[in-house]
Amino acid sequence: MWQAVLLAFLAGVLGCNAYPHFAQGVTAQRFPTVFGSSPVVNLIAGWSGLTLAALCLWGAHPVRHPGWALLGLAVGALPMGLFHAAGHTIGAHD
């Protein structure tokens, strides 16, 4: 059960971080990453993050542990969502 929580937590973190990068990439907008800020880099970074999140969630076996997997996802997505909402990106300004 703790493996389900940990993997779902990682899926939440990775998925929540990947979404803005993927969205900026497919809309051809620049957005900072550690690899650069071009739309293509963001698309690849977002796609990679979403793929890793899906693999983590698959490994969490959410069908066997639905409540625990949902809890892990929610707890993982919250800090990353707050991080992005607060504007803590490379070169961000208030």
PDB file of N, CA, C and O in Angstrom:
ATOM      1  N   MET A   1       0.807  -1.188   0.000  1.00  0.00           N
ATOM      2  CA  MET A   1       0.000   0.000   0.000  1.00  0.00           C
ATOM      3  C   MET A   1       0.858   1.262   0.000  1.00  0.00           C
ATOM      4  O   MET A   1       0.524   2.219  -0.698  1.00  0.00           O
ATOM      5  N   TRP A   2       1.950   1.294   0.759  1.00  0.00           N
ATOM      6  CA  TRP A   2       2.783   2.498   0.789  1.00  0.00           C
ATOM      7  C   TRP A   2       3.433   2.745  -0.569  1.00  0.00           C
ATOM      8  O   TRP A   2       3.722   3.890  -0.916  1.00  0.00           O
ATOM      9  N   GLN A   3       3.668   1.671  -1.350  1.00  0.00           N
ATOM     10  CA  GLN A   3       4.218   1.853  -2.693  1.00  0.00           C
ATOM     11  C   GLN A   3       3.212   2.587  -3.574  1.00  0.00           C
ATOM     12  O   GLN A   3       3.590   3.430  -4.387  1.00  0.00           O
ATOM     13  N   ALA A   4       1.925   2.262  -3.409  1.00  0.00           N
ATOM     14  CA  ALA A   4       0.871   2.931  -4.186  1.00  0.00           C
ATOM     15  C   ALA A   4       0.832   4.420  -3.865  1.00  0.00           C
ATOM     16  O   ALA A   4       0.696   5.249  -4.765  1.00  0.00           O
ATOM     17  N   VAL A   5       0.950   4.755  -2.593  1.00  0.00           N
ATOM     18  CA  VAL A   5       0.925   6.158  -2.186  1.00  0.00           C
ATOM     19  C   VAL A   5       2.139   6.888  -2.748  1.00  0.00           C
ATOM     20  O   VAL A   5       2.006   7.987  -3.287  1.00  0.00           O
ATOM     21  N   LEU A   6       3.310   6.291  -2.627  1.00  0.00           N
ATOM     22  CA  LEU A   6       4.543   6.931  -3.108  1.00  0.00           C
ATOM     23  C   LEU A   6       4.512   7.125  -4.618  1.00  0.00           C
ATOM     24  O   LEU A   6       4.828   8.209  -5.109  1.00  0.00           O
ATOM     25  N   LEU A   7       4.135   6.089  -5.358  1.00  0.00           N
ATOM     26  CA  LEU A   7       4.094   6.216  -6.815  1.00  0.00           C
ATOM     27  C   LEU A   7       3.015   7.195  -7.266  1.00  0.00           C
ATOM     28  O   LEU A   7       3.225   7.947  -8.217  1.00  0.00           O
ATOM     29  N   ALA A   8       1.873   7.196  -6.603  1.00  0.00           N
ATOM     30  CA  ALA A   8       0.825   8.156  -6.946  1.00  0.00           C
ATOM     31  C   ALA A   8       1.261   9.579  -6.608  1.00  0.00           C
ATOM     32  O   ALA A   8       0.956  10.513  -7.349  1.00  0.00           O
ATOM     33  N   PHE A   9       1.968   9.750  -5.500  1.00  0.00           N
ATOM     34  CA  PHE A   9       2.518  11.056  -5.133  1.00  0.00           C
ATOM     35  C   PHE A   9       3.462  11.553  -6.223  1.00  0.00           C
ATOM     36  O   PHE A   9       3.372  12.704  -6.650  1.00  0.00           O
ATOM     37  N   LEU A  10       4.365  10.688  -6.672  1.00  0.00           N
ATOM     38  CA  LEU A  10       5.285  11.065  -7.747  1.00  0.00           C
ATOM     39  C   LEU A  10       4.527  11.389  -9.032  1.00  0.00           C
ATOM     40  O   LEU A  10       4.887  12.322  -9.751  1.00  0.00           O
ATOM     41  N   ALA A  11       3.482  10.622  -9.320  1.00  0.00           N
ATOM     42  CA  ALA A  11       2.660  10.899 -10.498  1.00  0.00           C
ATOM     43  C   ALA A  11       2.017  12.279 -10.389  1.00  0.00           C
ATOM     44  O   ALA A  11       1.949  13.008 -11.378  1.00  0.00           O
ATOM     45  N   GLY A  12       1.548  12.640  -9.207  1.00  0.00           N
ATOM     46  CA  GLY A  12       0.950  13.955  -9.007  1.00  0.00           C
ATOM     47  C   GLY A  12       1.945  15.076  -9.202  1.00  0.00           C
ATOM     48  O   GLY A  12       1.637  16.078  -9.847  1.00  0.00           O
ATOM     49  N   VAL A  13       3.140  14.916  -8.649  1.00  0.00           N
ATOM     50  CA  VAL A  13       4.191  15.930  -8.790  1.00  0.00           C
ATOM     51  C   VAL A  13       4.587  16.067 -10.256  1.00  0.00           C
ATOM     52  O   VAL A  13       4.615  17.170 -10.801  1.00  0.00           O
ATOM     53  N   LEU A  14       4.893  14.939 -10.885  1.00  0.00           N
ATOM     54  CA  LEU A  14       5.341  14.976 -12.271  1.00  0.00           C
ATOM     55  C   LEU A  14       4.260  15.491 -13.218  1.00  0.00           C
ATOM     56  O   LEU A  14       4.536  16.303 -14.102  1.00  0.00           O
ATOM     57  N   GLY A  15       3.044  15.021 -13.030  1.00  0.00           N
ATOM     58  CA  GLY A  15       1.965  15.451 -13.907  1.00  0.00           C
ATOM     59  C   GLY A  15       1.640  16.922 -13.763  1.00  0.00           C
ATOM     60  O   GLY A  15       1.415  17.614 -14.756  1.00  0.00           O
ATOM     61  N   CYS A  16       1.615  17.398 -12.541  1.00  0.00           N
ATOM     62  CA  CYS A  16       1.302  18.804 -12.299  1.00  0.00           C
ATOM     63  C   CYS A  16       2.416  19.708 -12.825  1.00  0.00           C
ATOM     64  O   CYS A  16       2.141  20.818 -13.280  1.00  0.00           O
ATOM     65  N   ASN A  17       3.647  19.260 -12.770  1.00  0.00           N
ATOM     66  CA  ASN A  17       4.750  20.038 -13.313  1.00  0.00           C
ATOM     67  C   ASN A  17       4.775  19.966 -14.838  1.00  0.00           C
ATOM     68  O   ASN A  17       5.130  20.946 -15.493  1.00  0.00           O
ATOM     69  N   ALA A  18       4.409  18.841 -15.401  1.00  0.00           N
ATOM     70  CA  ALA A  18       4.486  18.656 -16.848  1.00  0.00           C
ATOM     71  C   ALA A  18       3.418  19.446 -17.592  1.00  0.00           C
ATOM     72  O   ALA A  18       3.659  19.921 -18.702  1.00  0.00           O
ATOM     73  N   TYR A  19       2.252  19.587 -16.996  1.00  0.00           N
ATOM     74  CA  TYR A  19       1.141  20.210 -17.707  1.00  0.00           C
ATOM     75  C   TYR A  19       1.458  21.611 -18.230  1.00  0.00           C
ATOM     76  O   TYR A  19       1.227  21.856 -19.414  1.00  0.00           O
ATOM     77  N   PRO A  20       1.975  22.552 -17.420  1.00  0.00           N
ATOM     78  CA  PRO A  20       2.240  23.889 -17.968  1.00  0.00           C
ATOM     79  C   PRO A  20       3.289  23.873 -19.086  1.00  0.00           C
ATOM     80  O   PRO A  20       3.195  24.650 -20.036  1.00  0.00           O
ATOM     81  N   HIS A  21       4.274  22.998 -18.974  1.00  0.00           N
ATOM     82  CA  HIS A  21       5.294  22.920 -20.014  1.00  0.00           C
ATOM     83  C   HIS A  21       4.691  22.396 -21.313  1.00  0.00           C
ATOM     84  O   HIS A  21       4.970  22.928 -22.387  1.00  0.00           O
ATOM     85  N   PHE A  22       3.872  21.362 -21.218  1.00  0.00           N
ATOM     86  CA  PHE A  22       3.221  20.808 -22.399  1.00  0.00           C
ATOM     87  C   PHE A  22       2.292  21.844 -23.035  1.00  0.00           C
ATOM     88  O   PHE A  22       2.297  22.024 -24.253  1.00  0.00           O
ATOM     89  N   ALA A  23       1.502  22.519 -22.213  1.00  0.00           N
ATOM     90  CA  ALA A  23       0.556  23.516 -22.718  1.00  0.00           C
ATOM     91  C   ALA A  23       1.287  24.668 -23.410  1.00  0.00           C
ATOM     92  O   ALA A  23       0.863  25.122 -24.472  1.00  0.00           O
ATOM     93  N   GLN A  24       2.366  25.135 -22.821  1.00  0.00           N
ATOM     94  CA  GLN A  24       3.131  26.213 -23.444  1.00  0.00           C
ATOM     95  C   GLN A  24       3.795  25.744 -24.730  1.00  0.00           C
ATOM     96  O   GLN A  24       3.904  26.504 -25.692  1.00  0.00           O
ATOM     97  N   GLY A  25       4.236  24.499 -24.746  1.00  0.00           N
ATOM     98  CA  GLY A  25       4.860  23.964 -25.951  1.00  0.00           C
ATOM     99  C   GLY A  25       3.893  23.852 -27.112  1.00  0.00           C
ATOM    100  O   GLY A  25       4.229  24.254 -28.226  1.00  0.00           O
ATOM    101  N   VAL A  26       2.702  23.317 -26.885  1.00  0.00           N
ATOM    102  CA  VAL A  26       1.752  23.137 -27.985  1.00  0.00           C
ATOM    103  C   VAL A  26       1.144  24.460 -28.447  1.00  0.00           C
ATOM    104  O   VAL A  26       0.587  24.527 -29.543  1.00  0.00           O
ATOM    105  N   THR A  27       1.239  25.503 -27.642  1.00  0.00           N
ATOM    106  CA  THR A  27       0.750  26.810 -28.060  1.00  0.00           C
ATOM    107  C   THR A  27       1.884  27.715 -28.540  1.00  0.00           C
ATOM    108  O   THR A  27       1.693  28.915 -28.740  1.00  0.00           O
ATOM    109  N   ALA A  28       3.070  27.122 -28.722  1.00  0.00           N
ATOM    110  CA  ALA A  28       4.251  27.823 -29.248  1.00  0.00           C
ATOM    111  C   ALA A  28       4.658  29.023 -28.401  1.00  0.00           C
ATOM    112  O   ALA A  28       5.075  30.053 -28.929  1.00  0.00           O
ATOM    113  N   GLN A  29       4.533  28.883 -27.089  1.00  0.00           N
ATOM    114  CA  GLN A  29       4.936  29.941 -26.162  1.00  0.00           C
ATOM    115  C   GLN A  29       6.241  29.557 -25.481  1.00  0.00           C
ATOM    116  O   GLN A  29       6.505  28.376 -25.256  1.00  0.00           O
ATOM    117  N   ARG A  30       7.035  30.530 -25.161  1.00  0.00           N
ATOM    118  CA  ARG A  30       8.278  30.286 -24.431  1.00  0.00           C
ATOM    119  C   ARG A  30       7.943  30.167 -22.938  1.00  0.00           C
ATOM    120  O   ARG A  30       7.098  30.898 -22.421  1.00  0.00           O
ATOM    121  N   PHE A  31       8.607  29.249 -22.269  1.00  0.00           N
ATOM    122  CA  PHE A  31       8.385  29.028 -20.838  1.00  0.00           C
ATOM    123  C   PHE A  31       9.673  28.415 -20.309  1.00  0.00           C
ATOM    124  O   PHE A  31      10.199  27.487 -20.925  1.00  0.00           O
ATOM    125  N   PRO A  32      10.197  28.898 -19.191  1.00  0.00           N
ATOM    126  CA  PRO A  32      11.505  28.430 -18.736  1.00  0.00           C
ATOM    127  C   PRO A  32      11.517  26.979 -18.235  1.00  0.00           C
ATOM    128  O   PRO A  32      10.634  26.546 -17.495  1.00  0.00           O
ATOM    129  N   THR A  33      12.534  26.259 -18.660  1.00  0.00           N
ATOM    130  CA  THR A  33      12.851  24.933 -18.126  1.00  0.00           C
ATOM    131  C   THR A  33      14.348  24.926 -17.850  1.00  0.00           C
ATOM    132  O   THR A  33      15.049  25.879 -18.191  1.00  0.00           O
ATOM    133  N   VAL A  34      14.829  23.879 -17.249  1.00  0.00           N
ATOM    134  CA  VAL A  34      16.276  23.780 -17.011  1.00  0.00           C
ATOM    135  C   VAL A  34      17.033  23.514 -18.308  1.00  0.00           C
ATOM    136  O   VAL A  34      18.257  23.641 -18.342  1.00  0.00           O
ATOM    137  N   PHE A  35      16.321  23.144 -19.380  1.00  0.00           N
ATOM    138  CA  PHE A  35      16.949  22.841 -20.667  1.00  0.00           C
ATOM    139  C   PHE A  35      16.796  23.966 -21.675  1.00  0.00           C
ATOM    140  O   PHE A  35      17.243  23.825 -22.813  1.00  0.00           O
ATOM    141  N   GLY A  36      16.187  25.063 -21.301  1.00  0.00           N
ATOM    142  CA  GLY A  36      15.932  26.175 -22.201  1.00  0.00           C
ATOM    143  C   GLY A  36      14.469  26.561 -22.124  1.00  0.00           C
ATOM    144  O   GLY A  36      13.721  26.030 -21.304  1.00  0.00           O
ATOM    145  N   SER A  37      14.063  27.485 -22.976  1.00  0.00           N
ATOM    146  CA  SER A  37      12.684  27.940 -22.868  1.00  0.00           C
ATOM    147  C   SER A  37      11.937  27.916 -24.203  1.00  0.00           C
ATOM    148  O   SER A  37      10.867  28.515 -24.317  1.00  0.00           O
ATOM    149  N   SER A  38      12.470  27.249 -25.191  1.00  0.00           N
ATOM    150  CA  SER A  38      11.796  27.217 -26.483  1.00  0.00           C
ATOM    151  C   SER A  38      10.540  26.353 -26.411  1.00  0.00           C
ATOM    152  O   SER A  38      10.440  25.471 -25.558  1.00  0.00           O
ATOM    153  N   PRO A  39       9.579  26.604 -27.307  1.00  0.00           N
ATOM    154  CA  PRO A  39       8.367  25.789 -27.326  1.00  0.00           C
ATOM    155  C   PRO A  39       8.641  24.296 -27.548  1.00  0.00           C
ATOM    156  O   PRO A  39       7.976  23.450 -26.951  1.00  0.00           O
ATOM    157  N   VAL A  40       9.606  23.975 -28.394  1.00  0.00           N
ATOM    158  CA  VAL A  40       9.914  22.562 -28.655  1.00  0.00           C
ATOM    159  C   VAL A  40      10.465  21.892 -27.402  1.00  0.00           C
ATOM    160  O   VAL A  40      10.081  20.769 -27.076  1.00  0.00           O
ATOM    161  N   VAL A  41      11.359  22.574 -26.703  1.00  0.00           N
ATOM    162  CA  VAL A  41      11.906  22.035 -25.451  1.00  0.00           C
ATOM    163  C   VAL A  41      10.784  21.831 -24.446  1.00  0.00           C
ATOM    164  O   VAL A  41      10.753  20.820 -23.744  1.00  0.00           O
ATOM    165  N   ASN A  42       9.859  22.788 -24.371  1.00  0.00           N
ATOM    166  CA  ASN A  42       8.739  22.654 -23.436  1.00  0.00           C
ATOM    167  C   ASN A  42       7.824  21.512 -23.813  1.00  0.00           C
ATOM    168  O   ASN A  42       7.355  20.783 -22.939  1.00  0.00           O
ATOM    169  N   LEU A  43       7.559  21.341 -25.094  1.00  0.00           N
ATOM    170  CA  LEU A  43       6.721  20.234 -25.527  1.00  0.00           C
ATOM    171  C   LEU A  43       7.349  18.901 -25.138  1.00  0.00           C
ATOM    172  O   LEU A  43       6.668  18.018 -24.615  1.00  0.00           O
ATOM    173  N   ILE A  44       8.634  18.758 -25.390  1.00  0.00           N
ATOM    174  CA  ILE A  44       9.320  17.506 -25.055  1.00  0.00           C
ATOM    175  C   ILE A  44       9.375  17.301 -23.541  1.00  0.00           C
ATOM    176  O   ILE A  44       9.155  16.191 -23.058  1.00  0.00           O
ATOM    177  N   ALA A  45       9.666  18.364 -22.793  1.00  0.00           N
ATOM    178  CA  ALA A  45       9.700  18.251 -21.332  1.00  0.00           C
ATOM    179  C   ALA A  45       8.323  17.912 -20.773  1.00  0.00           C
ATOM    180  O   ALA A  45       8.207  17.076 -19.876  1.00  0.00           O
ATOM    181  N   GLY A  46       7.289  18.549 -21.289  1.00  0.00           N
ATOM    182  CA  GLY A  46       5.936  18.265 -20.828  1.00  0.00           C
ATOM    183  C   GLY A  46       5.500  16.857 -21.181  1.00  0.00           C
ATOM    184  O   GLY A  46       4.937  16.150 -20.345  1.00  0.00           O
ATOM    185  N   TRP A  47       5.755  16.448 -22.406  1.00  0.00           N
ATOM    186  CA  TRP A  47       5.393  15.092 -22.833  1.00  0.00           C
ATOM    187  C   TRP A  47       6.134  14.053 -21.991  1.00  0.00           C
ATOM    188  O   TRP A  47       5.546  13.056 -21.571  1.00  0.00           O
ATOM    189  N   SER A  48       7.417  14.284 -21.747  1.00  0.00           N
ATOM    190  CA  SER A  48       8.199  13.354 -20.927  1.00  0.00           C
ATOM    191  C   SER A  48       7.650  13.267 -19.510  1.00  0.00           C
ATOM    192  O   SER A  48       7.521  12.178 -18.951  1.00  0.00           O
ATOM    193  N   GLY A  49       7.329  14.417 -18.934  1.00  0.00           N
ATOM    194  CA  GLY A  49       6.768  14.426 -17.585  1.00  0.00           C
ATOM    195  C   GLY A  49       5.426  13.733 -17.500  1.00  0.00           C
ATOM    196  O   GLY A  49       5.163  13.003 -16.544  1.00  0.00           O
ATOM    197  N   LEU A  50       4.572  13.951 -18.491  1.00  0.00           N
ATOM    198  CA  LEU A  50       3.268  13.282 -18.500  1.00  0.00           C
ATOM    199  C   LEU A  50       3.430  11.772 -18.675  1.00  0.00           C
ATOM    200  O   LEU A  50       2.698  10.990 -18.068  1.00  0.00           O
ATOM    201  N   THR A  51       4.386  11.368 -19.504  1.00  0.00           N
ATOM    202  CA  THR A  51       4.646   9.936 -19.695  1.00  0.00           C
ATOM    203  C   THR A  51       5.158   9.303 -18.409  1.00  0.00           C
ATOM    204  O   THR A  51       4.711   8.221 -18.027  1.00  0.00           O
ATOM    205  N   LEU A  52       6.096   9.973 -17.737  1.00  0.00           N
ATOM    206  CA  LEU A  52       6.605   9.446 -16.463  1.00  0.00           C
ATOM    207  C   LEU A  52       5.504   9.411 -15.400  1.00  0.00           C
ATOM    208  O   LEU A  52       5.439   8.472 -14.608  1.00  0.00           O
ATOM    209  N   ALA A  53       4.653  10.417 -15.381  1.00  0.00           N
ATOM    210  CA  ALA A  53       3.536  10.437 -14.433  1.00  0.00           C
ATOM    211  C   ALA A  53       2.596   9.265 -14.691  1.00  0.00           C
ATOM    212  O   ALA A  53       2.135   8.617 -13.751  1.00  0.00           O
ATOM    213  N   ALA A  54       2.313   8.993 -15.960  1.00  0.00           N
ATOM    214  CA  ALA A  54       1.439   7.869 -16.298  1.00  0.00           C
ATOM    215  C   ALA A  54       2.061   6.540 -15.887  1.00  0.00           C
ATOM    216  O   ALA A  54       1.364   5.656 -15.389  1.00  0.00           O
ATOM    217  N   LEU A  55       3.357   6.395 -16.090  1.00  0.00           N
ATOM    218  CA  LEU A  55       4.041   5.165 -15.680  1.00  0.00           C
ATOM    219  C   LEU A  55       4.018   4.994 -14.160  1.00  0.00           C
ATOM    220  O   LEU A  55       3.815   3.889 -13.657  1.00  0.00           O
ATOM    221  N   CYS A  56       4.225   6.089 -13.437  1.00  0.00           N
ATOM    222  CA  CYS A  56       4.157   6.017 -11.968  1.00  0.00           C
ATOM    223  C   CYS A  56       2.751   5.650 -11.516  1.00  0.00           C
ATOM    224  O   CYS A  56       2.578   4.822 -10.621  1.00  0.00           O
ATOM    225  N   LEU A  57       1.755   6.263 -12.129  1.00  0.00           N
ATOM    226  CA  LEU A  57       0.382   5.958 -11.743  1.00  0.00           C
ATOM    227  C   LEU A  57       0.030   4.513 -12.086  1.00  0.00           C
ATOM    228  O   LEU A  57      -0.652   3.845 -11.309  1.00  0.00           O
ATOM    229  N   TRP A  58       0.478   4.029 -13.219  1.00  0.00           N
ATOM    230  CA  TRP A  58       0.256   2.632 -13.591  1.00  0.00           C
ATOM    231  C   TRP A  58       0.886   1.702 -12.549  1.00  0.00           C
ATOM    232  O   TRP A  58       0.287   0.696 -12.167  1.00  0.00           O
ATOM    233  N   GLY A  59       2.091   2.040 -12.092  1.00  0.00           N
ATOM    234  CA  GLY A  59       2.761   1.241 -11.073  1.00  0.00           C
ATOM    235  C   GLY A  59       2.104   1.318  -9.709  1.00  0.00           C
ATOM    236  O   GLY A  59       2.310   0.442  -8.869  1.00  0.00           O
ATOM    237  N   ALA A  60       1.314   2.359  -9.481  1.00  0.00           N
ATOM    238  CA  ALA A  60       0.636   2.513  -8.190  1.00  0.00           C
ATOM    239  C   ALA A  60      -0.576   1.594  -8.058  1.00  0.00           C
ATOM    240  O   ALA A  60      -1.118   1.446  -6.962  1.00  0.00           O
ATOM    241  N   HIS A  61      -1.004   0.980  -9.147  1.00  0.00           N
ATOM    242  CA  HIS A  61      -2.171   0.092  -9.153  1.00  0.00           C
ATOM    243  C   HIS A  61      -3.386   0.765  -8.526  1.00  0.00           C
ATOM    244  O   HIS A  61      -3.888   0.311  -7.497  1.00  0.00           O
ATOM    245  N   PRO A  62      -3.864   1.856  -9.149  1.00  0.00           N
ATOM    246  CA  PRO A  62      -4.990   2.580  -8.557  1.00  0.00           C
ATOM    247  C   PRO A  62      -6.281   1.765  -8.475  1.00  0.00           C
ATOM    248  O   PRO A  62      -7.172   2.112  -7.698  1.00  0.00           O
ATOM    249  N   VAL A  63      -6.402   0.695  -9.254  1.00  0.00           N
ATOM    250  CA  VAL A  63      -7.608  -0.141  -9.169  1.00  0.00           C
ATOM    251  C   VAL A  63      -7.613  -0.919  -7.852  1.00  0.00           C
ATOM    252  O   VAL A  63      -8.664  -1.125  -7.247  1.00  0.00           O
ATOM    253  N   ARG A  64      -6.431  -1.344  -7.420  1.00  0.00           N
ATOM    254  CA  ARG A  64      -6.340  -2.087  -6.149  1.00  0.00           C
ATOM    255  C   ARG A  64      -6.392  -1.182  -4.933  1.00  0.00           C
ATOM    256  O   ARG A  64      -6.893  -1.575  -3.880  1.00  0.00           O
ATOM    257  N   HIS A  65      -5.878   0.021  -5.077  1.00  0.00           N
ATOM    258  CA  HIS A  65      -5.811   0.966  -3.951  1.00  0.00           C
ATOM    259  C   HIS A  65      -6.370   2.328  -4.376  1.00  0.00           C
ATOM    260  O   HIS A  65      -5.626   3.309  -4.398  1.00  0.00           O
ATOM    261  N   PRO A  66      -7.647   2.411  -4.710  1.00  0.00           N
ATOM    262  CA  PRO A  66      -8.165   3.669  -5.274  1.00  0.00           C
ATOM    263  C   PRO A  66      -8.072   4.863  -4.324  1.00  0.00           C
ATOM    264  O   PRO A  66      -7.680   5.953  -4.739  1.00  0.00           O
ATOM    265  N   GLY A  67      -8.415   4.673  -3.106  1.00  0.00           N
ATOM    266  CA  GLY A  67      -8.378   5.776  -2.152  1.00  0.00           C
ATOM    267  C   GLY A  67      -6.971   6.266  -1.890  1.00  0.00           C
ATOM    268  O   GLY A  67      -6.715   7.470  -1.872  1.00  0.00           O
ATOM    269  N   TRP A  68      -6.066   5.336  -1.688  1.00  0.00           N
ATOM    270  CA  TRP A  68      -4.684   5.698  -1.407  1.00  0.00           C
ATOM    271  C   TRP A  68      -4.022   6.334  -2.621  1.00  0.00           C
ATOM    272  O   TRP A  68      -3.245   7.279  -2.482  1.00  0.00           O
ATOM    273  N   ALA A  69      -4.324   5.824  -3.811  1.00  0.00           N
ATOM    274  CA  ALA A  69      -3.763   6.405  -5.031  1.00  0.00           C
ATOM    275  C   ALA A  69      -4.280   7.828  -5.238  1.00  0.00           C
ATOM    276  O   ALA A  69      -3.516   8.716  -5.617  1.00  0.00           O
ATOM    277  N   LEU A  70      -5.565   8.049  -4.993  1.00  0.00           N
ATOM    278  CA  LEU A  70      -6.123   9.388  -5.130  1.00  0.00           C
ATOM    279  C   LEU A  70      -5.504  10.344  -4.111  1.00  0.00           C
ATOM    280  O   LEU A  70      -5.198  11.490  -4.438  1.00  0.00           O
ATOM    281  N   LEU A  71      -5.324   9.880  -2.899  1.00  0.00           N
ATOM    282  CA  LEU A  71      -4.682  10.702  -1.878  1.00  0.00           C
ATOM    283  C   LEU A  71      -3.259  11.059  -2.284  1.00  0.00           C
ATOM    284  O   LEU A  71      -2.854  12.215  -2.166  1.00  0.00           O
ATOM    285  N   GLY A  72      -2.500  10.082  -2.760  1.00  0.00           N
ATOM    286  CA  GLY A  72      -1.128  10.346  -3.193  1.00  0.00           C
ATOM    287  C   GLY A  72      -1.076  11.340  -4.338  1.00  0.00           C
ATOM    288  O   GLY A  72      -0.236  12.240  -4.340  1.00  0.00           O
ATOM    289  N   LEU A  73      -1.967  11.189  -5.314  1.00  0.00           N
ATOM    290  CA  LEU A  73      -2.024  12.137  -6.435  1.00  0.00           C
ATOM    291  C   LEU A  73      -2.310  13.554  -5.951  1.00  0.00           C
ATOM    292  O   LEU A  73      -1.637  14.505  -6.350  1.00  0.00           O
ATOM    293  N   ALA A  74      -3.307  13.684  -5.094  1.00  0.00           N
ATOM    294  CA  ALA A  74      -3.712  15.006  -4.611  1.00  0.00           C
ATOM    295  C   ALA A  74      -2.599  15.665  -3.800  1.00  0.00           C
ATOM    296  O   ALA A  74      -2.315  16.850  -3.972  1.00  0.00           O
ATOM    297  N   VAL A  75      -1.976  14.894  -2.921  1.00  0.00           N
ATOM    298  CA  VAL A  75      -0.907  15.446  -2.080  1.00  0.00           C
ATOM    299  C   VAL A  75       0.326  15.765  -2.921  1.00  0.00           C
ATOM    300  O   VAL A  75       1.057  16.702  -2.602  1.00  0.00           O
ATOM    301  N   GLY A  76       0.568  15.013  -3.979  1.00  0.00           N
ATOM    302  CA  GLY A  76       1.701  15.292  -4.860  1.00  0.00           C
ATOM    303  C   GLY A  76       1.472  16.498  -5.748  1.00  0.00           C
ATOM    304  O   GLY A  76       2.399  17.269  -5.997  1.00  0.00           O
ATOM    305  N   ALA A  77       0.250  16.673  -6.231  1.00  0.00           N
ATOM    306  CA  ALA A  77      -0.045  17.780  -7.138  1.00  0.00           C
ATOM    307  C   ALA A  77      -0.102  19.125  -6.414  1.00  0.00           C
ATOM    308  O   ALA A  77       0.223  20.153  -7.008  1.00  0.00           O
ATOM    309  N   LEU A  78      -0.500  19.136  -5.168  1.00  0.00           N
ATOM    310  CA  LEU A  78      -0.675  20.397  -4.452  1.00  0.00           C
ATOM    311  C   LEU A  78       0.609  21.228  -4.359  1.00  0.00           C
ATOM    312  O   LEU A  78       0.579  22.396  -4.748  1.00  0.00           O
ATOM    313  N   PRO A  79       1.733  20.697  -3.867  1.00  0.00           N
ATOM    314  CA  PRO A  79       2.915  21.560  -3.758  1.00  0.00           C
ATOM    315  C   PRO A  79       3.425  22.039  -5.119  1.00  0.00           C
ATOM    316  O   PRO A  79       3.898  23.170  -5.236  1.00  0.00           O
ATOM    317  N   MET A  80       3.336  21.198  -6.137  1.00  0.00           N
ATOM    318  CA  MET A  80       3.799  21.631  -7.458  1.00  0.00           C
ATOM    319  C   MET A  80       2.856  22.676  -8.033  1.00  0.00           C
ATOM    320  O   MET A  80       3.302  23.625  -8.678  1.00  0.00           O
ATOM    321  N   GLY A  81       1.557  22.511  -7.804  1.00  0.00           N
ATOM    322  CA  GLY A  81       0.604  23.518  -8.244  1.00  0.00           C
ATOM    323  C   GLY A  81       0.836  24.854  -7.550  1.00  0.00           C
ATOM    324  O   GLY A  81       0.783  25.907  -8.185  1.00  0.00           O
ATOM    325  N   LEU A  82       1.092  24.810  -6.257  1.00  0.00           N
ATOM    326  CA  LEU A  82       1.397  26.041  -5.518  1.00  0.00           C
ATOM    327  C   LEU A  82       2.689  26.677  -6.006  1.00  0.00           C
ATOM    328  O   LEU A  82       2.789  27.901  -6.090  1.00  0.00           O
ATOM    329  N   PHE A  83       3.673  25.852  -6.327  1.00  0.00           N
ATOM    330  CA  PHE A  83       4.946  26.342  -6.852  1.00  0.00           C
ATOM    331  C   PHE A  83       4.717  27.121  -8.146  1.00  0.00           C
ATOM    332  O   PHE A  83       5.220  28.234  -8.300  1.00  0.00           O
ATOM    333  N   HIS A  84       3.966  26.543  -9.067  1.00  0.00           N
ATOM    334  CA  HIS A  84       3.703  27.220 -10.335  1.00  0.00           C
ATOM    335  C   HIS A  84       2.781  28.423 -10.148  1.00  0.00           C
ATOM    336  O   HIS A  84       2.973  29.452 -10.796  1.00  0.00           O
ATOM    337  N   ALA A  85       1.801  28.308  -9.284  1.00  0.00           N
ATOM    338  CA  ALA A  85       0.872  29.417  -9.054  1.00  0.00           C
ATOM    339  C   ALA A  85       1.569  30.620  -8.438  1.00  0.00           C
ATOM    340  O   ALA A  85       1.188  31.761  -8.699  1.00  0.00           O
ATOM    341  N   ALA A  86       2.585  30.372  -7.626  1.00  0.00           N
ATOM    342  CA  ALA A  86       3.311  31.463  -6.985  1.00  0.00           C
ATOM    343  C   ALA A  86       4.310  32.111  -7.939  1.00  0.00           C
ATOM    344  O   ALA A  86       4.912  33.133  -7.609  1.00  0.00           O
ATOM    345  N   GLY A  87       4.489  31.518  -9.128  1.00  0.00           N
ATOM    346  CA  GLY A  87       5.387  32.117 -10.113  1.00  0.00           C
ATOM    347  C   GLY A  87       6.849  31.825  -9.885  1.00  0.00           C
ATOM    348  O   GLY A  87       7.703  32.600 -10.316  1.00  0.00           O
ATOM    349  N   HIS A  88       7.163  30.737  -9.225  1.00  0.00           N
ATOM    350  CA  HIS A  88       8.557  30.389  -8.957  1.00  0.00           C
ATOM    351  C   HIS A  88       9.161  29.651 -10.143  1.00  0.00           C
ATOM    352  O   HIS A  88       9.491  28.468 -10.060  1.00  0.00           O
ATOM    353  N   THR A  89       9.296  30.368 -11.237  1.00  0.00           N
ATOM    354  CA  THR A  89       9.948  29.799 -12.401  1.00  0.00           C
ATOM    355  C   THR A  89      11.188  30.628 -12.699  1.00  0.00           C
ATOM    356  O   THR A  89      11.315  31.757 -12.224  1.00  0.00           O
ATOM    357  N   ILE A  90      12.062  30.092 -13.451  1.00  0.00           N
ATOM    358  CA  ILE A  90      13.315  30.775 -13.781  1.00  0.00           C
ATOM    359  C   ILE A  90      12.985  32.074 -14.516  1.00  0.00           C
ATOM    360  O   ILE A  90      12.306  32.061 -15.543  1.00  0.00           O
ATOM    361  N   GLY A  91      13.459  33.163 -13.996  1.00  0.00           N
ATOM    362  CA  GLY A  91      13.252  34.459 -14.649  1.00  0.00           C
ATOM    363  C   GLY A  91      11.869  35.056 -14.462  1.00  0.00           C
ATOM    364  O   GLY A  91      11.537  36.035 -15.130  1.00  0.00           O
ATOM    365  N   ALA A  92      11.054  34.503 -13.579  1.00  0.00           N
ATOM    366  CA  ALA A  92       9.699  35.049 -13.368  1.00  0.00           C
ATOM    367  C   ALA A  92       9.770  36.355 -12.587  1.00  0.00           C
ATOM    368  O   ALA A  92      10.642  36.547 -11.740  1.00  0.00           O
ATOM    369  N   HIS A  93       8.842  37.235 -12.887  1.00  0.00           N
ATOM    370  CA  HIS A  93       8.756  38.519 -12.186  1.00  0.00           C
ATOM    371  C   HIS A  93       7.364  38.689 -11.607  1.00  0.00           C
ATOM    372  O   HIS A  93       6.394  38.142 -12.131  1.00  0.00           O
ATOM    373  N   ASP A  94       7.270  39.452 -10.518  1.00  0.00           N
ATOM    374  CA  ASP A  94       5.963  39.735  -9.901  1.00  0.00           C
ATOM    375  C   ASP A  94       5.134  40.637 -10.743  1.00  0.00           C
ATOM    376  O   ASP A  94       4.010  40.971 -10.369  1.00  0.00           O
TER     377      ASP A  94
END
